[in-house]
Amino acid sequence: MRTKVTFFVSYAHRNKMLANSFLEKLSDVFAPSKRFDYVLWEDSGIEIGEDWEKQIKQAIDQCDFGLLLISPAFLASKFITEKELPAFVADAGKPFIPVMLQQVDFARHDLKGLEKRQIFRLDYEGFKEPRAYGDCKGQRRETFVLELFRAIEDRLD
């Protein structure tokens, strides 16, 4: 019997196409997990007329972990940095896994509390430095997602 794990995804809507590509690949890798039944919550499930801010807060409160898709647009989003991110980066915040969707400058960007956290990037033989998902092409994107899956499963153990 697999353990149900609900995760909340936070990303900047400016990155919607890249985030969707990433989440499709991740869903494919999550589906055959032997140990966990991953259930994704994202704001596209909010129905017309619902209080979307209340739904997001409730989803964060009820998730097992947050998946934060980091990019310059993510860090620039007022809603993310004021409403979503504090629920995770606070001292007693919800568990989360930060993933580098698009490259940010660690020295020059305000990381909004993420500067002391290990952010997942693909570190692969032949790379000068670890890469964001958006910097990977073709098969490297598949490798990025598979390595992230392994890291998530290890963290959930």
VMD Tcl script that builds the backbone (N, CA, C; Angstrom):
set m [mol new atoms 471]
animate dup $m
set s [atomselect $m all]
$s set {name element resname resid chain x y z} {
  {N N MET 1 A 0.846 -1.199 0.000}
  {CA C MET 1 A 0.000 0.000 0.000}
  {C C MET 1 A 0.881 1.250 0.000}
  {N N ARG 2 A 0.608 2.129 -0.928}
  {CA C ARG 2 A 1.392 3.359 -1.026}
  {C C ARG 2 A 0.824 4.428 -0.104}
  {N N THR 3 A 1.719 5.247 0.419}
  {CA C THR 3 A 1.338 6.353 1.283}
  {C C THR 3 A 0.982 7.565 0.424}
  {N N LYS 4 A -0.176 8.149 0.698}
  {CA C LYS 4 A -0.610 9.344 -0.038}
  {C C LYS 4 A 0.198 10.550 0.434}
  {N N VAL 5 A 0.726 11.299 -0.518}
  {CA C VAL 5 A 1.504 12.499 -0.239}
  {C C VAL 5 A 0.960 13.625 -1.108}
  {N N THR 6 A 0.429 14.649 -0.461}
  {CA C THR 6 A -0.102 15.797 -1.187}
  {C C THR 6 A 0.940 16.903 -1.189}
  {N N PHE 7 A 1.180 17.467 -2.372}
  {CA C PHE 7 A 2.149 18.554 -2.430}
  {C C PHE 7 A 1.561 19.764 -3.143}
  {N N PHE 8 A 1.954 20.906 -2.658}
  {CA C PHE 8 A 1.514 22.208 -3.166}
  {C C PHE 8 A 2.602 22.740 -4.083}
  {N N VAL 9 A 2.228 23.196 -5.248}
  {CA C VAL 9 A 3.209 23.757 -6.180}
  {C C VAL 9 A 3.059 25.266 -6.237}
  {N N SER 10 A 4.169 25.952 -6.033}
  {CA C SER 10 A 4.196 27.409 -6.123}
  {C C SER 10 A 5.144 27.799 -7.246}
  {N N TYR 11 A 4.624 28.573 -8.199}
  {CA C TYR 11 A 5.448 29.061 -9.305}
  {C C TYR 11 A 4.868 30.368 -9.801}
  {N N ALA 12 A 5.672 31.147 -10.482}
  {CA C ALA 12 A 5.208 32.406 -11.066}
  {C C ALA 12 A 4.445 32.106 -12.346}
  {N N HIS 13 A 3.300 32.722 -12.496}
  {CA C HIS 13 A 2.482 32.476 -13.691}
  {C C HIS 13 A 3.172 32.913 -14.983}
  {N N ARG 14 A 4.146 33.774 -14.874}
  {CA C ARG 14 A 4.947 34.123 -16.062}
  {C C ARG 14 A 5.720 32.906 -16.579}
  {N N ASN 15 A 5.958 31.936 -15.700}
  {CA C ASN 15 A 6.697 30.721 -16.053}
  {C C ASN 15 A 5.771 29.551 -16.354}
  {N N LYS 16 A 4.508 29.838 -16.642}
  {CA C LYS 16 A 3.504 28.777 -16.775}
  {C C LYS 16 A 3.889 27.682 -17.766}
  {N N MET 17 A 4.366 28.043 -18.948}
  {CA C MET 17 A 4.709 27.026 -19.945}
  {C C MET 17 A 5.857 26.143 -19.466}
  {N N LEU 18 A 6.889 26.745 -18.922}
  {CA C LEU 18 A 8.032 25.981 -18.428}
  {C C LEU 18 A 7.629 25.144 -17.213}
  {N N ALA 19 A 6.836 25.722 -16.318}
  {CA C ALA 19 A 6.368 24.988 -15.132}
  {C C ALA 19 A 5.504 23.798 -15.541}
  {N N ASN 20 A 4.616 23.991 -16.512}
  {CA C ASN 20 A 3.770 22.885 -16.973}
  {C C ASN 20 A 4.596 21.769 -17.582}
  {N N SER 21 A 5.599 22.112 -18.374}
  {CA C SER 21 A 6.492 21.113 -18.961}
  {C C SER 21 A 7.173 20.309 -17.850}
  {N N PHE 22 A 7.686 21.020 -16.866}
  {CA C PHE 22 A 8.351 20.388 -15.724}
  {C C PHE 22 A 7.385 19.476 -14.958}
  {N N LEU 23 A 6.193 19.976 -14.659}
  {CA C LEU 23 A 5.230 19.209 -13.860}
  {C C LEU 23 A 4.703 17.983 -14.604}
  {N N GLU 24 A 4.577 18.069 -15.918}
  {CA C GLU 24 A 4.173 16.893 -16.693}
  {C C GLU 24 A 5.214 15.788 -16.572}
  {N N LYS 25 A 6.479 16.146 -16.720}
  {CA C LYS 25 A 7.556 15.162 -16.600}
  {C C LYS 25 A 7.618 14.604 -15.177}
  {N N LEU 26 A 7.456 15.482 -14.190}
  {CA C LEU 26 A 7.511 15.038 -12.801}
  {C C LEU 26 A 6.347 14.102 -12.481}
  {N N SER 27 A 5.169 14.414 -12.974}
  {CA C SER 27 A 4.002 13.542 -12.757}
  {C C SER 27 A 4.235 12.155 -13.347}
  {N N ASP 28 A 4.865 12.105 -14.516}
  {CA C ASP 28 A 5.178 10.819 -15.139}
  {C C ASP 28 A 6.136 10.004 -14.281}
  {N N VAL 29 A 7.100 10.667 -13.661}
  {CA C VAL 29 A 8.079 9.977 -12.824}
  {C C VAL 29 A 7.471 9.604 -11.469}
  {N N PHE 30 A 6.598 10.445 -10.935}
  {CA C PHE 30 A 5.934 10.150 -9.658}
  {C C PHE 30 A 4.968 8.965 -9.760}
  {N N ALA 31 A 4.267 8.847 -10.877}
  {CA C ALA 31 A 3.172 7.875 -11.007}
  {C C ALA 31 A 3.549 6.439 -10.632}
  {N N PRO 32 A 4.676 5.891 -11.084}
  {CA C PRO 32 A 4.982 4.500 -10.734}
  {C C PRO 32 A 5.753 4.322 -9.422}
  {N N SER 33 A 5.788 5.343 -8.569}
  {CA C SER 33 A 6.500 5.209 -7.294}
  {C C SER 33 A 5.985 3.997 -6.517}
  {N N LYS 34 A 6.896 3.216 -5.974}
  {CA C LYS 34 A 6.522 2.046 -5.182}
  {C C LYS 34 A 5.966 2.433 -3.811}
  {N N ARG 35 A 6.446 3.547 -3.264}
  {CA C ARG 35 A 6.132 3.883 -1.876}
  {C C ARG 35 A 5.075 4.962 -1.696}
  {N N PHE 36 A 4.976 5.879 -2.648}
  {CA C PHE 36 A 4.117 7.043 -2.445}
  {C C PHE 36 A 3.133 7.248 -3.596}
  {N N ASP 37 A 1.955 7.720 -3.221}
  {CA C ASP 37 A 0.936 8.131 -4.187}
  {C C ASP 37 A 0.907 9.659 -4.129}
  {N N TYR 38 A 1.573 10.295 -5.085}
  {CA C TYR 38 A 1.707 11.748 -5.087}
  {C C TYR 38 A 0.447 12.401 -5.632}
  {N N VAL 39 A -0.060 13.385 -4.887}
  {CA C VAL 39 A -1.247 14.124 -5.297}
  {C C VAL 39 A -0.853 15.596 -5.393}
  {N N LEU 40 A -0.948 16.126 -6.593}
  {CA C LEU 40 A -0.558 17.505 -6.867}
  {C C LEU 40 A -1.716 18.454 -6.604}
  {N N TRP 41 A -1.437 19.557 -5.910}
  {CA C TRP 41 A -2.402 20.637 -5.791}
  {C C TRP 41 A -1.778 21.851 -6.457}
  {N N GLU 42 A -2.501 22.398 -7.394}
  {CA C GLU 42 A -2.080 23.661 -7.999}
  {C C GLU 42 A -3.309 24.535 -8.206}
  {N N ASP 43 A -3.100 25.815 -8.323}
  {CA C ASP 43 A -4.224 26.751 -8.347}
  {C C ASP 43 A -5.116 26.648 -9.576}
  {N N SER 44 A -4.733 25.889 -10.578}
  {CA C SER 44 A -5.614 25.743 -11.739}
  {C C SER 44 A -6.881 24.965 -11.379}
  {N N GLY 45 A -6.892 24.319 -10.205}
  {CA C GLY 45 A -8.061 23.580 -9.754}
  {C C GLY 45 A -9.095 24.437 -9.032}
  {N N ILE 46 A -8.813 25.711 -8.846}
  {CA C ILE 46 A -9.766 26.598 -8.175}
  {C C ILE 46 A -10.901 26.920 -9.147}
  {N N GLU 47 A -12.113 26.709 -8.692}
  {CA C GLU 47 A -13.276 26.914 -9.558}
  {C C GLU 47 A -13.722 28.377 -9.560}
  {N N ILE 48 A -14.425 28.730 -10.605}
  {CA C ILE 48 A -14.952 30.089 -10.749}
  {C C ILE 48 A -15.829 30.423 -9.547}
  {N N GLY 49 A -15.613 31.608 -9.014}
  {CA C GLY 49 A -16.418 32.091 -7.904}
  {C C GLY 49 A -15.856 31.757 -6.530}
  {N N GLU 50 A -14.879 30.851 -6.474}
  {CA C GLU 50 A -14.296 30.500 -5.176}
  {C C GLU 50 A -13.328 31.589 -4.725}
  {N N ASP 51 A -13.140 31.683 -3.431}
  {CA C ASP 51 A -12.174 32.606 -2.844}
  {C C ASP 51 A -10.786 31.988 -3.058}
  {N N TRP 52 A -10.093 32.416 -4.110}
  {CA C TRP 52 A -8.838 31.777 -4.503}
  {C C TRP 52 A -7.751 31.920 -3.439}
  {N N GLU 53 A -7.695 33.058 -2.764}
  {CA C GLU 53 A -6.663 33.234 -1.733}
  {C C GLU 53 A -6.913 32.281 -0.564}
  {N N LYS 54 A -8.172 32.120 -0.183}
  {CA C LYS 54 A -8.527 31.189 0.887}
  {C C LYS 54 A -8.206 29.749 0.481}
  {N N GLN 55 A -8.486 29.398 -0.779}
  {CA C GLN 55 A -8.196 28.051 -1.277}
  {C C GLN 55 A -6.696 27.764 -1.250}
  {N N ILE 56 A -5.899 28.742 -1.621}
  {CA C ILE 56 A -4.447 28.580 -1.612}
  {C C ILE 56 A -3.939 28.401 -0.190}
  {N N LYS 57 A -4.417 29.219 0.737}
  {CA C LYS 57 A -3.996 29.088 2.131}
  {C C LYS 57 A -4.375 27.719 2.683}
  {N N GLN 58 A -5.575 27.263 2.382}
  {CA C GLN 58 A -6.031 25.956 2.850}
  {C C GLN 58 A -5.171 24.837 2.254}
  {N N ALA 59 A -4.837 24.952 0.983}
  {CA C ALA 59 A -4.007 23.934 0.333}
  {C C ALA 59 A -2.616 23.879 0.957}
  {N N ILE 60 A -2.051 25.024 1.275}
  {CA C ILE 60 A -0.736 25.059 1.939}
  {C C ILE 60 A -0.841 24.408 3.311}
  {N N ASP 61 A -1.888 24.764 4.069}
  {CA C ASP 61 A -2.070 24.190 5.406}
  {C C ASP 61 A -2.202 22.667 5.373}
  {N N GLN 62 A -2.823 22.135 4.317}
  {CA C GLN 62 A -3.129 20.710 4.255}
  {C C GLN 62 A -2.088 19.873 3.510}
  {N N CYS 63 A -1.135 20.509 2.840}
  {CA C CYS 63 A -0.169 19.737 2.057}
  {C C CYS 63 A 0.878 19.088 2.956}
  {N N ASP 64 A 1.504 18.044 2.434}
  {CA C ASP 64 A 2.601 17.392 3.137}
  {C C ASP 64 A 3.912 18.132 2.900}
  {N N PHE 65 A 4.049 18.714 1.718}
  {CA C PHE 65 A 5.212 19.548 1.433}
  {C C PHE 65 A 4.910 20.481 0.273}
  {N N GLY 66 A 5.706 21.534 0.180}
  {CA C GLY 66 A 5.585 22.468 -0.924}
  {C C GLY 66 A 6.700 22.241 -1.923}
  {N N LEU 67 A 6.391 22.390 -3.180}
  {CA C LEU 67 A 7.374 22.330 -4.253}
  {C C LEU 67 A 7.455 23.737 -4.814}
  {N N LEU 68 A 8.559 24.413 -4.548}
  {CA C LEU 68 A 8.712 25.813 -4.929}
  {C C LEU 68 A 9.576 25.900 -6.172}
  {N N LEU 69 A 9.004 26.379 -7.268}
  {CA C LEU 69 A 9.704 26.453 -8.540}
  {C C LEU 69 A 10.316 27.846 -8.681}
  {N N ILE 70 A 11.576 27.940 -8.312}
  {CA C ILE 70 A 12.282 29.212 -8.178}
  {C C ILE 70 A 12.716 29.765 -9.536}
  {N N SER 71 A 12.494 31.052 -9.710}
  {CA C SER 71 A 12.907 31.785 -10.910}
  {C C SER 71 A 12.944 33.262 -10.529}
  {N N PRO 72 A 13.523 34.115 -11.379}
  {CA C PRO 72 A 13.447 35.549 -11.081}
  {C C PRO 72 A 11.999 36.031 -10.940}
  {N N ALA 73 A 11.097 35.532 -11.787}
  {CA C ALA 73 A 9.686 35.935 -11.709}
  {C C ALA 73 A 9.055 35.458 -10.402}
  {N N PHE 74 A 9.425 34.287 -9.924}
  {CA C PHE 74 A 8.947 33.767 -8.635}
  {C C PHE 74 A 9.359 34.728 -7.519}
  {N N LEU 75 A 10.637 35.111 -7.516}
  {CA C LEU 75 A 11.146 36.006 -6.476}
  {C C LEU 75 A 10.557 37.408 -6.572}
  {N N ALA 76 A 10.099 37.799 -7.759}
  {CA C ALA 76 A 9.521 39.128 -7.964}
  {C C ALA 76 A 8.022 39.169 -7.682}
  {N N SER 77 A 7.389 38.011 -7.550}
  {CA C SER 77 A 5.941 37.967 -7.343}
  {C C SER 77 A 5.576 38.406 -5.928}
  {N N LYS 78 A 4.820 39.460 -5.851}
  {CA C LYS 78 A 4.390 39.977 -4.548}
  {C C LYS 78 A 3.519 38.953 -3.818}
  {N N PHE 79 A 2.591 38.316 -4.549}
  {CA C PHE 79 A 1.717 37.336 -3.900}
  {C C PHE 79 A 2.516 36.164 -3.360}
  {N N ILE 80 A 3.415 35.628 -4.156}
  {CA C ILE 80 A 4.221 34.491 -3.691}
  {C C ILE 80 A 5.045 34.880 -2.479}
  {N N THR 81 A 5.748 35.997 -2.562}
  {CA C THR 81 A 6.668 36.352 -1.478}
  {C C THR 81 A 5.958 36.824 -0.205}
  {N N GLU 82 A 4.720 37.335 -0.351}
  {CA C GLU 82 A 4.003 37.790 0.842}
  {C C GLU 82 A 3.021 36.761 1.392}
  {N N LYS 83 A 2.459 35.900 0.546}
  {CA C LYS 83 A 1.395 34.986 0.984}
  {C C LYS 83 A 1.816 33.521 1.017}
  {N N GLU 84 A 2.572 33.067 0.034}
  {CA C GLU 84 A 2.911 31.646 -0.036}
  {C C GLU 84 A 4.245 31.332 0.631}
  {N N LEU 85 A 5.274 32.012 0.246}
  {CA C LEU 85 A 6.624 31.710 0.724}
  {C C LEU 85 A 6.774 31.750 2.244}
  {N N PRO 86 A 6.190 32.725 2.944}
  {CA C PRO 86 A 6.342 32.744 4.405}
  {C C PRO 86 A 5.835 31.473 5.097}
  {N N ALA 87 A 4.841 30.815 4.531}
  {CA C ALA 87 A 4.314 29.582 5.131}
  {C C ALA 87 A 5.350 28.464 5.111}
  {N N PHE 88 A 6.324 28.571 4.227}
  {CA C PHE 88 A 7.351 27.536 4.106}
  {C C PHE 88 A 8.671 27.930 4.762}
  {N N VAL 89 A 9.116 29.162 4.580}
  {CA C VAL 89 A 10.447 29.537 5.071}
  {C C VAL 89 A 10.471 29.969 6.535}
  {N N ALA 90 A 9.315 30.135 7.144}
  {CA C ALA 90 A 9.271 30.476 8.570}
  {C C ALA 90 A 9.924 29.360 9.381}
  {N N ASP 91 A 10.406 29.683 10.579}
  {CA C ASP 91 A 11.103 28.699 11.416}
  {C C ASP 91 A 10.306 27.411 11.602}
  {N N ALA 92 A 9.021 27.518 11.821}
  {CA C ALA 92 A 8.183 26.326 12.006}
  {C C ALA 92 A 7.310 26.086 10.777}
  {N N GLY 93 A 7.819 26.478 9.618}
  {CA C GLY 93 A 7.034 26.385 8.390}
  {C C GLY 93 A 6.851 24.963 7.896}
  {N N LYS 94 A 6.018 24.843 6.891}
  {CA C LYS 94 A 5.753 23.552 6.252}
  {C C LYS 94 A 7.021 23.068 5.547}
  {N N PRO 95 A 7.216 21.758 5.475}
  {CA C PRO 95 A 8.356 21.238 4.710}
  {C C PRO 95 A 8.232 21.655 3.244}
  {N N PHE 96 A 9.369 21.893 2.612}
  {CA C PHE 96 A 9.328 22.285 1.202}
  {C C PHE 96 A 10.601 21.866 0.492}
  {N N ILE 97 A 10.472 21.806 -0.817}
  {CA C ILE 97 A 11.597 21.465 -1.677}
  {C C ILE 97 A 11.711 22.575 -2.723}
  {N N PRO 98 A 12.762 23.388 -2.616}
  {CA C PRO 98 A 12.959 24.428 -3.615}
  {C C PRO 98 A 13.684 23.856 -4.832}
  {N N VAL 99 A 13.171 24.164 -6.004}
  {CA C VAL 99 A 13.713 23.660 -7.262}
  {C C VAL 99 A 14.011 24.854 -8.155}
  {N N MET 100 A 15.204 24.876 -8.738}
  {CA C MET 100 A 15.582 25.977 -9.614}
  {C C MET 100 A 14.957 25.760 -10.992}
  {N N LEU 101 A 13.860 26.466 -11.247}
  {CA C LEU 101 A 13.182 26.373 -12.533}
  {C C LEU 101 A 13.958 27.176 -13.587}
  {N N GLN 102 A 14.302 28.393 -13.235}
  {CA C GLN 102 A 15.137 29.243 -14.086}
  {C C GLN 102 A 16.252 29.805 -13.224}
  {N N GLN 103 A 17.381 30.014 -13.838}
  {CA C GLN 103 A 18.562 30.470 -13.113}
  {C C GLN 103 A 18.331 31.824 -12.435}
  {N N VAL 104 A 18.807 31.912 -11.201}
  {CA C VAL 104 A 18.831 33.180 -10.482}
  {C C VAL 104 A 20.276 33.460 -10.083}
  {N N ASP 105 A 20.551 34.704 -9.784}
  {CA C ASP 105 A 21.886 35.106 -9.364}
  {C C ASP 105 A 21.918 35.093 -7.834}
  {N N PHE 106 A 22.601 34.108 -7.270}
  {CA C PHE 106 A 22.626 33.961 -5.812}
  {C C PHE 106 A 23.242 35.167 -5.114}
  {N N ALA 107 A 24.146 35.856 -5.751}
  {CA C ALA 107 A 24.804 37.004 -5.131}
  {C C ALA 107 A 23.999 38.295 -5.271}
  {N N ARG 108 A 23.210 38.406 -6.335}
  {CA C ARG 108 A 22.560 39.688 -6.621}
  {C C ARG 108 A 21.050 39.702 -6.463}
  {N N HIS 109 A 20.410 38.545 -6.488}
  {CA C HIS 109 A 18.958 38.498 -6.289}
  {C C HIS 109 A 18.628 38.335 -4.815}
  {N N ASP 110 A 17.544 38.971 -4.394}
  {CA C ASP 110 A 17.012 38.779 -3.047}
  {C C ASP 110 A 16.267 37.451 -3.056}
  {N N LEU 111 A 16.774 36.484 -2.330}
  {CA C LEU 111 A 16.202 35.135 -2.345}
  {C C LEU 111 A 15.060 34.956 -1.352}
  {N N LYS 112 A 14.645 36.010 -0.682}
  {CA C LYS 112 A 13.421 36.023 0.130}
  {C C LYS 112 A 13.373 34.916 1.191}
  {N N GLY 113 A 14.516 34.664 1.833}
  {CA C GLY 113 A 14.551 33.640 2.885}
  {C C GLY 113 A 15.055 32.287 2.405}
  {N N LEU 114 A 15.303 32.148 1.123}
  {CA C LEU 114 A 15.783 30.877 0.575}
  {C C LEU 114 A 17.307 30.792 0.513}
  {N N GLU 115 A 18.001 31.879 0.879}
  {CA C GLU 115 A 19.451 31.908 0.726}
  {C C GLU 115 A 20.194 30.867 1.569}
  {N N LYS 116 A 19.582 30.415 2.651}
  {CA C LYS 116 A 20.232 29.411 3.503}
  {C C LYS 116 A 19.725 28.002 3.218}
  {N N ARG 117 A 18.938 27.851 2.182}
  {CA C ARG 117 A 18.348 26.553 1.839}
  {C C ARG 117 A 19.045 25.967 0.620}
  {N N GLN 118 A 19.161 24.665 0.605}
  {CA C GLN 118 A 19.718 23.975 -0.554}
  {C C GLN 118 A 18.639 23.912 -1.632}
  {N N ILE 119 A 18.889 24.534 -2.755}
  {CA C ILE 119 A 17.937 24.559 -3.865}
  {C C ILE 119 A 18.371 23.504 -4.874}
  {N N PHE 120 A 17.426 22.642 -5.262}
  {CA C PHE 120 A 17.767 21.571 -6.189}
  {C C PHE 120 A 18.087 22.122 -7.570}
  {N N ARG 121 A 19.251 21.725 -8.074}
  {CA C ARG 121 A 19.687 21.976 -9.446}
  {C C ARG 121 A 20.364 20.699 -9.923}
  {N N LEU 122 A 20.430 20.516 -11.202}
  {CA C LEU 122 A 21.075 19.318 -11.740}
  {C C LEU 122 A 22.573 19.531 -11.795}
  {N N ASP 123 A 23.296 18.687 -11.070}
  {CA C ASP 123 A 24.751 18.704 -11.072}
  {C C ASP 123 A 25.183 17.454 -11.822}
  {N N TYR 124 A 25.641 17.624 -13.029}
  {CA C TYR 124 A 25.902 16.501 -13.919}
  {C C TYR 124 A 27.342 16.560 -14.417}
  {N N GLU 125 A 27.924 15.405 -14.621}
  {CA C GLU 125 A 29.286 15.343 -15.131}
  {C C GLU 125 A 29.383 16.150 -16.428}
  {N N GLY 126 A 30.381 16.984 -16.500}
  {CA C GLY 126 A 30.559 17.815 -17.688}
  {C C GLY 126 A 30.002 19.223 -17.538}
  {N N PHE 127 A 29.158 19.463 -16.527}
  {CA C PHE 127 A 28.643 20.810 -16.263}
  {C C PHE 127 A 29.702 21.593 -15.483}
  {N N LYS 128 A 29.882 22.850 -15.814}
  {CA C LYS 128 A 30.777 23.706 -15.034}
  {C C LYS 128 A 30.151 24.029 -13.681}
  {N N GLU 129 A 28.833 24.168 -13.682}
  {CA C GLU 129 A 28.090 24.423 -12.445}
  {C C GLU 129 A 26.700 23.799 -12.580}
  {N N PRO 130 A 26.035 23.539 -11.457}
  {CA C PRO 130 A 24.687 22.945 -11.520}
  {C C PRO 130 A 23.737 23.824 -12.324}
  {N N ARG 131 A 22.748 23.183 -12.959}
  {CA C ARG 131 A 21.837 23.899 -13.854}
  {C C ARG 131 A 20.389 23.871 -13.374}
  {N N ALA 132 A 19.696 24.941 -13.730}
  {CA C ALA 132 A 18.252 25.029 -13.532}
  {C C ALA 132 A 17.567 24.163 -14.581}
  {N N TYR 133 A 16.322 23.795 -14.314}
  {CA C TYR 133 A 15.550 23.009 -15.281}
  {C C TYR 133 A 15.510 23.698 -16.640}
  {N N GLY 134 A 15.248 24.993 -16.653}
  {CA C GLY 134 A 15.134 25.745 -17.897}
  {C C GLY 134 A 16.419 25.815 -18.689}
  {N N ASP 135 A 17.560 25.585 -18.044}
  {CA C ASP 135 A 18.845 25.583 -18.734}
  {C C ASP 135 A 19.177 24.225 -19.336}
  {N N CYS 136 A 18.407 23.213 -18.985}
  {CA C CYS 136 A 18.628 21.864 -19.517}
  {C C CYS 136 A 17.826 21.693 -20.802}
  {N N LYS 137 A 18.342 20.887 -21.681}
  {CA C LYS 137 A 17.670 20.620 -22.949}
  {C C LYS 137 A 17.486 19.115 -23.118}
  {N N GLY 138 A 16.446 18.730 -23.841}
  {CA C GLY 138 A 16.235 17.338 -24.222}
  {C C GLY 138 A 16.334 16.347 -23.074}
  {N N GLN 139 A 17.225 15.371 -23.238}
  {CA C GLN 139 A 17.376 14.293 -22.259}
  {C C GLN 139 A 17.820 14.807 -20.889}
  {N N ARG 140 A 18.519 15.914 -20.840}
  {CA C ARG 140 A 18.957 16.458 -19.543}
  {C C ARG 140 A 17.752 16.878 -18.689}
  {N N ARG 141 A 16.662 17.296 -19.330}
  {CA C ARG 141 A 15.448 17.626 -18.570}
  {C C ARG 141 A 14.876 16.367 -17.924}
  {N N GLU 142 A 14.920 15.262 -18.654}
  {CA C GLU 142 A 14.456 13.981 -18.096}
  {C C GLU 142 A 15.333 13.595 -16.903}
  {N N THR 143 A 16.639 13.778 -17.055}
  {CA C THR 143 A 17.579 13.463 -15.974}
  {C C THR 143 A 17.339 14.373 -14.773}
  {N N PHE 144 A 17.102 15.653 -15.033}
  {CA C PHE 144 A 16.814 16.618 -13.964}
  {C C PHE 144 A 15.639 16.117 -13.125}
  {N N VAL 145 A 14.555 15.760 -13.784}
  {CA C VAL 145 A 13.337 15.336 -13.100}
  {C C VAL 145 A 13.552 14.012 -12.356}
  {N N LEU 146 A 14.250 13.073 -12.965}
  {CA C LEU 146 A 14.508 11.795 -12.305}
  {C C LEU 146 A 15.371 11.979 -11.058}
  {N N GLU 147 A 16.393 12.810 -11.141}
  {CA C GLU 147 A 17.249 13.069 -9.973}
  {C C GLU 147 A 16.458 13.786 -8.872}
  {N N LEU 148 A 15.576 14.697 -9.259}
  {CA C LEU 148 A 14.725 15.368 -8.271}
  {C C LEU 148 A 13.802 14.355 -7.598}
  {N N PHE 149 A 13.197 13.476 -8.384}
  {CA C PHE 149 A 12.337 12.413 -7.843}
  {C C PHE 149 A 13.090 11.608 -6.783}
  {N N ARG 150 A 14.305 11.207 -7.094}
  {CA C ARG 150 A 15.116 10.444 -6.133}
  {C C ARG 150 A 15.364 11.241 -4.859}
  {N N ALA 151 A 15.664 12.512 -5.016}
  {CA C ALA 151 A 15.929 13.374 -3.845}
  {C C ALA 151 A 14.668 13.529 -2.994}
  {N N ILE 152 A 13.510 13.667 -3.639}
  {CA C ILE 152 A 12.257 13.803 -2.907}
  {C C ILE 152 A 11.940 12.517 -2.154}
  {N N GLU 153 A 12.084 11.385 -2.821}
  {CA C GLU 153 A 11.811 10.101 -2.168}
  {C C GLU 153 A 12.747 9.906 -0.975}
  {N N ASP 154 A 14.021 10.256 -1.128}
  {CA C ASP 154 A 14.967 10.151 -0.011}
  {C C ASP 154 A 14.551 11.053 1.147}
  {N N ARG 155 A 14.105 12.240 0.815}
  {CA C ARG 155 A 13.693 13.196 1.857}
  {C C ARG 155 A 12.443 12.723 2.592}
  {N N LEU 156 A 11.542 12.055 1.887}
  {CA C LEU 156 A 10.297 11.572 2.499}
  {C C LEU 156 A 10.524 10.355 3.395}
  {N N ASP 157 A 11.657 9.683 3.205}
  {CA C ASP 157 A 11.947 8.494 4.047}
  {C C ASP 157 A 12.136 8.843 5.502}
}
mol reanalyze $m
mol bondsrecalc $m
mol representation Tube
mol addrep $m
